[in-house]
Amino acid sequence: MSWWAIDVRTPRAQRDQAGAWLVAHTGQAVEEREDGTLVAFAPDEAAAVALVEDLGRELDEVEAQRHRLEVTDWSTRWREGLSARRVGRLTIVPSWLPEASEPDPLTIVLDPETAFGSGEHGSTRAALALLGRLLRSGDDVLDLGSGSGILTIAAVKLGAASAIGIEIDAEANDVAHRNGQRNGVSTRVEFLEGDASALAPLLGPVDLVVSNILRSTNTLLLPAIRRALRPGGVVIFAGMEQSEAEEFRRSLGDSGFAAFQEILDAGWWGVAAARPE
């Protein structure tokens, strides 16, 4: 199978709508480049053509170009460059390294496979760092867009009473389940497949939410996160570049959240905000 990329350009005012539509119709994350171009992915040319046509009917002002991606053996490629990494109190260790054989309680043994979340990306590290600072022992946690399960697992390793990951990608959820078992936390974590905007309010109230997704998706999730959080609860956002910080701070304020702590890692910005009492 040869995957195809679709580069989508829209006016700034329509970018969030286009990003949300692409996520909903592909079931995958969408890359947002510095120039505002959104990049979605399709499993073959026919699916790419259909996606472009459907998007054209959905939005009036949109330009989309598709191109074939280089064929890659992702069953092994994902291992390249991964090593043990310390983030705050936690150590992230790929399962094939010797350090994984006798992990301590604050070590996460991880096989990200094709799911997002290995600890090598600045956005994941930013979320992990804020989680280590702000999570309180006994907290109930929701992880939106849980990918490999790294943040869900990290939450219980850091003392959460329970943590639930929500992921729209069924394959990524399978990876997360395996990682939960690998770390011996299956009784304290749960991974659900579905739409976070629908599921999060049903799973609350919780003490802490972490959402390491695109800015456009984080913005759309703000009402659902507010409903899922207890008064005084904390939400950690990541997945955004430094250039997006000002715009997202405005969205936070408009939704009634008070930002109180920020972090930057390799150009990726994370922010913690509180729901008012």
N, C-alpha and C positions, 0 to 999 in steps of 0.2 A: 504494500500500500504506500502511495506517495502523497504526503500531506501537502496542502496548499495554504499559503498565507494570503489574507485579504487586507490591504491597506485602505483605511477609511478616513476620509477628511470631510469634516462638517464645520459649519459656523460654530464658534465657541458656545453660543447659547444652546445649541443642540447636542453638544458633545456628551453630556451626562446621559441624555436620553438614548443616544446612539450606543454608548457603552453598555448601558443596562439591557438594551434590546439584543445586542450581540451576545452578552453573557447568557441571557435567557434562551436564545435560539441555538447556541452552540454547546451549552453546558460546560463551558471552559472559561478560564480567565482571559481577559483581553489586555494586551500590552498598550500602554499609553506613552508615546515617545515625547521628547522634549518639545518638538514642534507642534504637538497636539494631535498628531496622527494616531488613530487607533488601529491596532493590528489584531485581527481575529484569525482563527485557524479552522480548516475543514479537512476531512479525511481523504477527499479525492476532488477531481476537477468538477464533476457534476454537482457535488455538494457546494463547492465554492461558487459556481455559477448561480445556483439556486439562492444561496445566501445573498449574493449581490443583488439579484432581481427582487427578492423579498424586501431587502433593506431600502431599495429605491422606491418601492410602493409605500413603505412606512414613513420615509422622510423626504421632503421636497428638495432640500439643498444638500446633496451628498455626492461625493465622488469616491469611487471604489475601484481599486485595481487588484488583480489576483496574480500570484506567481507561485510556481512549484518550488517546494523546499527540497534541499538535498536529502537523499535517503540516508538515514542514520539508524544504526542498531542501538536503540535506546535501552534494550535489555542489559547492555553492559556500559554504554556511554555515560550513564548517570553517575557511575562511580568515579569518573576521572576527576582528580584534583581535590577530592574530599579527604579531610584529615580530622583528627581530634581537635576540638576547639573549646576554649573556656569562655563562657559568657556569664559574667556575674558569679553567682555561687554554683552554676551548673557547668557540667562538661558534656559536650555532645560528641559521641564516638560512633563512627560507622561500624556496623556489626562485623565486618571482615578484618578489622584491625586487632592486634593482640590485646590492646587495652579493653576490648569489649568482653573478654573472657571472665573477668572478675570485677564488675562495676560496683562502685560504692553507691549509697542511696541518692546522691545528687548527680549521678551520671545517667544520661539518656543514651541508650544504645539504639541506633537508628539505621534503618534502610529506607531512604526516601523513595527509591525506585523512580518512577516517572511522576510522582506527586510532588507538589511544591512544598518546600520546607526542609532544608538540610542543615541550617545553621550557617551556611556559607554566604547567604545573601544579606545585605545590610538591613533590609526591611524586617527579616525574621530576627536578626540580632537585636534590632531596636525594640521589637516587641518583647523578646526574652528579657532584655535588660530592664524595661519598665515593669514587666511582670514580677521579676525578682525583687524590685524595690517596693512594689505597692500591694502585692498579694498578702493577705493576712491568714494566719493559720485558721482553718475551719471554714474558709470562704467557699461558697458555691459559685462555679465559674461556667460561662458559656464561651466557646471559641467558634467564631463565625468564619467560614471558609477555611476549615481545619486542615485541608491538604494531607500531608504525611502524618498528622497528629502530633507534631512536635510541641506545639504550644499547649494542647490539651494535656499531654503527658507531663510537660514541664510544670503545669499548674499543680497537679497532685504531688509531684516530686517536691515542690516547694511548700506543701502543707495544705492545699485545698482539700476540703472534705469530699468534693466530687467535682467532676468537670465533664461537660458534654460538648463534643465537636459537631458542627453542622457543616456539611459539604454537599454541593450539588453534583459532584462527579463521583459516580459509583465506583470507578476503578481506584480513585484516590482513597475513598472510604475503606476499600479492602486493604490497601496499604496501611492505613491508620490502625485498623483492627489488628493487623499482624504486629505493628510496632507496639501497640498496647500490651499484647501478649508477651512480646519480647522483653518488655520492661517490668512485667509482673504487676501491672496496674489495672488489669481488665475489670476487676470488681469495683474500681473507683472511677473509671472513665467509660463513656458511651459515645459512639459515633453514629450520627443519624444522617441519612441522605434526604435532601430536600432543600426548599427555599428558606433561607434564614429569615427573611422578612415575615414569613408566615409562621415559622416554628418558634423563633426566639421568644415572642410574647407568651406563647403557650407554655414555655419551659421555665418562665420566671415565677416569682421574683428571685433574682440572683444578686450576689454581692459584687461580682466583677464580670465584665464582658471584654473579650479581646477580639479585634477585627483587623486582620492583616490582609487587606484586599485593596483594590484600586480606589482612588479618591472618589470617582463617580459612584461606585457601589457603596462605599462607606457613607457617602452623603445620602443616598437613597435609603440606607438602613437606619438612619438616625431616629425616625419615629418608632421603629420596632425595638431598637435598643433602649430607648427611653421607657417603653412599656415593660421591657424585660427586667430592668434594673430596680432594685429597692431604692427608696429615697436615700440619698447620700452614697449610693453605689458609684463605682468607678468603671469607666470604659477606657480601654487602651486601643488606640488606632495606629496602624502602620500600613506599609504598602504604598506610601506616597513619597515623591521626591521633594527636596527642599523648596523648589520653585512653586509647589502647590500649597505650601503651608499657609500663606496669607488667606487664600480663598477658602481653605477648609476651616480656618479659625472663624471666619465669618459665618460659615454654615453651622458650626458648633454653637456660636452665640445665638443665632437665629432660632436654633432648636432648644434653647434653654440649658445648654451645658456650659460649665465653667472650666476652661482649660487651666491646668495648674502645673504641669510638668512636661517638658519636651526633651527630645534626644535626637541626635544626628549621627548616622553611621554610614560612611562612604557615600554621602549624598542622599541617603534615604532618611526620611523624617518620621519620627513617631511622636505621638502626643497622648497624654492622659488627661481625662476630663471627668468631672463629677456631676452627677445628677443632683440638683438641689434637694435639700431635706423637705 
